[in-house]
Every structure is written in C-alpha cells, then in structure tokens.
Amino acid sequence: MPLLSVRHLTTHLHTPAGTVHAVNDVSFEVSAGETVGIVGESGSGKSMTMLSLLRLLPSPPGQIVRGEVRFEDQDLLTLPTAELRNIRGNRIAMIFQDPMTSLNPVLTIGRQLTEALRLHLQLTKAEATDRAIELLNHVGIPSAAQRLKNYPHQFSGGMRQRVMIAMGLACSPNLLIADEPTTALDVTIQAQIVALVKQLRQELNMAVIWITHDLSLLANLADRILVLYAGQIVESAPLQQLYAAPRHPYTLGLLQSIPRLDEARRTHLKPIDGHPPDLVNYPTGCPFAPRCPYVIDRCRKTDPSLEPVGTAHQVACWVQPRGDEVLAAARQARL
C-alpha cells in the first residue's frame, strides 16, 4: 500500500476575474522512502497541489471541488481539523520556497524549532531545546546551542534553508514536501541542500516530494518524475525513463531547454514558444495545444487522459513525439 495516494484532486480559486482551475484531476502515489519530483513552469499548479492535499489553502477563495488524499489510510480531505493538525508538521512536513518569509522574523530560531516539538511530541522545554540543538547539528549548522538564540536575519540564505529543513525533520516525518527549497540559493549551496536531503532520506527512510521548475536538479535526486502543465499531470515516469524517452511535447521542451556547458558552442537552447493558458478560461482541448509543434485537430477538441505507454510510464498526449527530437532531448538531459 502506498504511503500517500492522491485521486482526482481538483481545486478551484474563486476570484473577481472568475474561477481559476488551479488543480485539474490530479492523481499520483508516493511509496515509503521514495522521492518523487514534481516539475513544471511557474503557474503549472505544483505548489497549489501540495497546499490542497494538506488543506492549507485559505477558503475563500480556495475550494477543493473533489478528490481523495489518503495518507496512511486516512483521507486528509475529510479529517476533522484537529486531527489534521496532528499530521501536519508531525507525520507530514513541508519546506517552503522562501525561508525568509516562512520564518517568523521576531522570534528566535530556538523558539520556532521547539514549538513544534513541544506541541506534537509533548517534550519539556529542556528536552525540546536538546532536540533542537541535535537537529541544527544534523543539518550542518555550527555552534548550534548558541545559534538557537539568533533571529532569522542573522543567518545566511543557505543557513535559513537548513533551519527550515531542521524544522521539517523535527518530528521525524514519514513524508517531507520540499517546495522549490533551493530556488533563491546559489548553485554551491543548492548542491549542499540536495545532498543533505538525500542523506536524511536514507537515514530516516523518509518519502520526499520535491517541487521544482528545474528538471536538471532532479537528475541525482528523484526516483520518479511527474510533469505538470496547467494544473494537470501530462507525463509520469521513472527518472531515467523520462530522460531517455520523453513522450509528451512539453516534457520534450523542458529537456531541450536545459543548458549544457560542454556543448555550448554546438547547440542552442530551444525555448518553448507561447504562454501558459488562462486558467480562468480553461481550454476545451489539450491545454498545451497552442504551444505544441506537433498539434493536430484532435488536440484542440479533446483533452487526452493519462494513459500507460510503458512500464510505470504514463502520458496524456494524442501525438507522442519520437525520433530525432527525442534523441536530442535525451542527449541534452545527460547531466
């Protein structure tokens, strides 16, 4: 049985401009100890999907229209709020994109770390402090006991992100959701954060959902990748299979846009033309059709469902690109 099973999750945002179709019939599973990467450009519904399954969307304007989110055989969408709070931050933890806005600027790091420990694990103040020092040491922050007294602005961007990871791991969660945690960091710190999460996943046998817009970052991290576009999954496959044989034109475009320094003089980045669709006026056919170089009439009339195209490989596309384009994208993805 999977640790997390999401079925037909659909979320709308009711705004003065109209109803935004933010998440559209999303289904996927995460097994214990597995790392699933969720990739897509800004506005594709990655963060909205995670906020929906944890019921963190403010209502209004957010509304979960339908779906089922089973975690350890409990449906998170129907749980009483008090029971859900016992799961959030305890058995499921989330690292947000910007640690400077996620951390409270007027509370010390120690106060913010020990709060969840005392709430979920019923530790005494002294026990929670000892555990907080242990967590900061675990994520590589030196002089941990002294740093507990510091405020967020006294830490660098990389250190603040390490604090956020420590907070996420405080209660030894079964599932860690990382929402673009390295976006604002330089590549050196980014590599350190990725390596740290991989190490902690192995030590704790923890499942990870890693949200990003950068396919190259997932190359040495994820076991499986979900590609989101316009709030729906357009391709799902094991990492190596997706890189070697992408079957959706959007995935192909993402792979072709990965820069390679060793081929900079021989190849050019190939951008994806056009813009994402207006999610208020959601298209009737495939949402990628206006930008797709392989589009046919059927694409503009009917939105394809996610169908298997191989072992553990699914794609939602009427015309699946093959041949030279796929080989070129696969070569581009060999990082």
C-alpha positions in Angstrom: 0.0 0.0 0.0 1.4 3.4 -0.9 2.2 5.9 1.8 0.3 8.7 0.0 -2.4 8.2 -2.6 -4.0 11.2 -4.4 -7.0 10.5 -6.5 -8.8 13.0 -8.9 -7.7 16.1 -6.8 -9.4 19.2 -8.3 -9.1 22.7 -6.8 -10.7 26.0 -7.9 -9.9 29.5 -6.8 -12.9 31.9 -6.9 -11.6 35.4 -7.8 -13.2 38.6 -9.1 -11.9 37.7 -12.5 -13.6 34.3 -12.5 -12.9 30.8 -11.3 -9.3 29.7 -11.7 -8.9 26.0 -12.5 -5.7 25.6 -10.4 -5.6 21.8 -10.0 -7.3 19.6 -12.5 -8.0 15.9 -11.8 -4.5 15.1 -10.4 -3.8 11.5 -9.3 -0.5 10.0 -8.1 1.1 7.8 -5.4 4.2 8.1 -3.2 5.7 5.0 -1.6 7.6 4.9 1.7 11.2 6.0 1.1 10.6 7.2 -2.4 11.5 10.6 -3.9 9.0 12.0 -6.4 9.9 15.1 -8.3 7.1 17.4 -9.5 8.3 19.7 -12.3 6.7 22.4 -14.4 7.0 26.1 -15.1 5.6 28.8 -12.8 1.8 28.6 -12.6 1.6 25.0 -13.5 -0.1 24.0 -10.2 2.8 22.4 -8.4 2.5 24.3 -5.1 -1.2 24.5 -5.4 -1.5 20.7 -5.5 0.6 20.4 -2.3 -1.3 23.1 -0.5 -4.6 21.4 -1.5 -3.7 18.0 -0.2 -2.6 19.5 3.1 -5.7 21.7 3.2 -3.6 24.8 3.6 -5.5 26.9 1.0 -7.5 29.7 2.5 -11.2 29.3 1.9 -12.4 31.6 0.3 -11.0 31.9 -2.3 -9.8 28.3 -2.5 -12.2 25.3 -2.8 -11.3 21.6 -3.2 -14.0 20.6 -5.6 -13.4 16.9 -5.4 -10.8 14.2 -4.8 -9.4 11.9 -2.2 -6.0 12.2 -0.4 -5.2 9.0 1.5 -2.2 9.2 3.8 -1.5 6.0 5.9 -5.1 5.0 5.0 -6.7 8.3 6.3 -8.4 10.7 3.9 -6.9 14.1 4.7 -9.7 15.9 2.9 -12.3 14.6 5.3 -10.4 14.5 8.6 -11.5 16.9 11.3 -9.3 19.9 11.5 -7.8 19.0 14.9 -6.7 15.6 13.7 -5.3 17.1 10.5 -3.2 19.5 12.6 -1.7 16.5 14.4 -0.5 15.2 11.0 0.8 18.4 9.5 4.3 19.2 10.8 4.4 15.8 12.6 3.9 13.0 10.1 3.9 15.2 7.0 6.3 18.2 6.9 6.7 20.9 4.3 9.6 23.1 3.5 8.5 26.3 1.8 10.3 28.2 -1.1 11.4 31.3 0.7 12.8 30.7 4.3 12.9 34.5 5.0 9.2 34.8 4.7 8.4 31.4 6.2 10.4 32.0 9.4 8.9 34.5 11.9 11.4 37.5 11.9 10.5 38.5 15.5 11.0 35.0 17.1 14.3 33.3 17.7 15.2 30.2 15.8 15.1 28.2 19.1 11.6 29.4 19.8 10.4 28.4 16.3 12.1 25.0 16.4 11.0 24.0 19.9 7.3 25.0 19.4 6.5 22.0 17.1 8.5 19.6 19.4 6.5 20.6 22.4 3.2 20.6 20.6 3.5 17.3 18.8 5.9 15.3 21.0 4.9 16.8 24.3 8.5 17.4 25.3 9.5 19.5 28.2 11.3 22.8 27.5 14.7 21.4 28.3 14.0 18.2 26.2 12.8 20.3 23.2 15.9 22.5 23.4 18.2 19.5 23.4 16.4 18.1 20.4 16.6 21.5 18.6 20.4 21.5 19.1 20.6 18.0 17.8 18.6 18.9 14.7 20.7 22.0 13.9 23.9 19.9 14.2 22.3 17.3 12.0 21.7 19.8 9.2 25.2 21.2 9.4 24.8 24.4 11.4 27.9 25.0 13.6 27.7 26.3 17.3 24.1 25.1 17.3 23.4 25.9 21.0 24.5 29.5 20.5 22.6 29.9 17.2 19.3 28.9 18.9 19.3 32.4 20.4 19.7 34.1 17.0 16.9 35.6 14.8 16.3 34.6 11.1 18.0 37.8 9.7 21.3 36.7 11.4 21.5 33.6 9.2 22.6 33.5 5.5 20.1 32.2 2.9 21.6 28.7 2.9 21.6 28.6 6.7 18.0 29.7 6.9 17.1 26.9 4.5 18.9 24.5 6.7 16.9 25.7 9.6 13.7 25.1 7.6 14.8 21.6 6.9 15.6 21.1 10.6 12.1 22.3 11.4 10.6 19.9 8.8 12.5 17.0 10.3 11.8 17.9 13.9 9.2 15.2 14.4 10.8 12.6 12.1 8.0 12.8 9.4 7.1 10.0 7.1 6.7 12.4 4.2 8.7 15.6 3.5 7.3 18.1 0.9 10.0 20.4 -0.4 8.5 23.3 -2.4 11.4 24.7 -4.5 13.7 25.0 -1.4 16.8 25.9 -3.4 15.4 28.5 -5.8 16.9 31.6 -4.2 20.3 29.9 -3.4 23.5 29.9 -5.4 24.5 26.6 -7.1 27.0 25.6 -4.5 24.5 25.9 -1.6 21.9 24.3 -3.8 24.1 21.2 -4.2 24.6 21.1 -0.5 20.9 21.2 0.3 20.1 18.5 -2.3 22.9 16.3 -0.8 21.6 16.9 2.7 18.0 15.9 1.8 19.3 12.7 0.1 21.3 11.8 3.2 18.5 12.4 5.6 16.0 10.5 3.4 18.3 7.4 3.6 18.9 7.8 7.3 15.2 8.2 8.1 13.6 6.1 5.3 11.5 9.2 4.6 9.5 9.8 1.4 10.1 13.1 -0.3 8.1 15.2 -2.8 10.4 17.7 -4.4 8.8 20.5 -6.3 10.9 22.4 -8.9 10.9 24.0 -12.3 14.4 22.7 -13.0 14.5 19.2 -14.4 18.3 19.1 -14.2 18.1 19.5 -10.4 16.2 16.2 -10.1 18.8 14.2 -12.1 20.5 12.8 -9.0 17.6 13.1 -6.5 14.3 11.7 -7.7 13.2 8.2 -8.3 10.2 9.2 -10.4 9.0 12.5 -12.0 5.6 14.0 -12.5 5.4 16.7 -15.2 2.6 19.2 -14.5 1.1 21.7 -17.0 -2.0 23.9 -16.5 -2.8 22.1 -13.3 -2.7 18.6 -14.6 -0.2 15.8 -14.9 0.8 15.4 -18.6 3.6 12.8 -18.0 4.7 10.4 -15.2 7.7 8.1 -15.4 10.8 6.8 -13.6 13.6 9.3 -13.8 15.9 7.5 -16.3 12.9 6.5 -18.5 11.7 10.1 -18.7 15.1 11.4 -19.6 15.8 8.7 -22.1 12.4 8.7 -23.9 10.1 11.7 -23.1 6.7 11.2 -24.7 5.0 14.5 -24.1 5.9 17.6 -26.2 6.0 19.7 -23.0 8.5 17.3 -21.3 10.5 17.4 -24.5 10.6 21.2 -24.5 11.7 21.2 -20.8 14.6 18.8 -21.6 15.6 20.8 -24.7 15.9 24.0 -22.6 18.4 22.5 -20.2 21.8 24.3 -20.8 24.9 22.2 -21.2 28.3 23.9 -20.8 30.1 21.1 -22.7 28.0 21.7 -25.8 27.6 25.4 -25.6 29.3 26.1 -28.9 27.5 23.4 -30.9 23.9 23.6 -29.6 21.4 26.4 -28.8 18.7 26.4 -26.2 15.3 25.7 -27.7 12.7 27.7 -25.8 9.0 26.7 -25.6 7.1 29.2 -27.7 4.0 30.9 -26.4 2.5 31.3 -22.9 0.6 29.0 -20.5 -3.2 29.1 -20.9 -5.5 31.3 -19.0 -6.8 29.1 -16.1 -9.9 31.2 -15.8 -10.9 30.4 -19.3 -9.7 26.8 -19.3 -9.3 25.4 -22.9 -11.6 22.6 -24.1 -8.9 20.6 -25.7 -5.3 19.9 -24.6 -4.1 22.9 -22.7 -0.6 22.7 -24.4 -2.1 22.6 -27.9 -1.5 26.4 -28.7 2.2 25.9 -27.9 2.7 22.4 -29.3 4.7 21.9 -32.6 3.0 18.5 -33.1 -0.6 19.7 -32.7 -3.4 18.1 -34.7 -7.1 18.9 -34.9 -8.0 16.3 -32.2 -5.7 18.1 -29.7 -7.8 21.3 -30.0 -11.1 19.5 -29.4 -10.4 16.8 -26.7 -8.1 16.8 -23.7 -6.3 13.5 -23.6 -6.3 11.4 -20.4 -3.2 10.0 -18.8 -2.6 6.6 -20.4 0.2 4.0 -20.0 2.9 3.9 -22.7 5.3 1.5 -21.0 6.3 0.1 -17.6 5.4 2.7 -15.0 5.3 5.4 -17.8 2.1 7.4 -18.5 1.4 10.3 -20.8 -1.5 12.5 -21.7 -1.0 13.2 -25.4 -2.6 12.4 -28.7 0.6 12.8 -30.7 3.6 11.5 -28.9 6.9 12.8 -30.4 9.6 10.2 -31.3 12.7 10.0 -33.4 15.4 12.7 -33.7 13.7 15.2 -31.4 13.5 12.7 -28.5 17.1 11.6 -29.0 18.3 15.2 -29.0 16.3 15.9 -25.8 17.7 12.7 -24.2 21.2 13.8 -25.0 20.5 17.2 -23.6 19.3 15.6 -20.3 22.5 13.6 -19.7 23.8 15.7 -16.9 
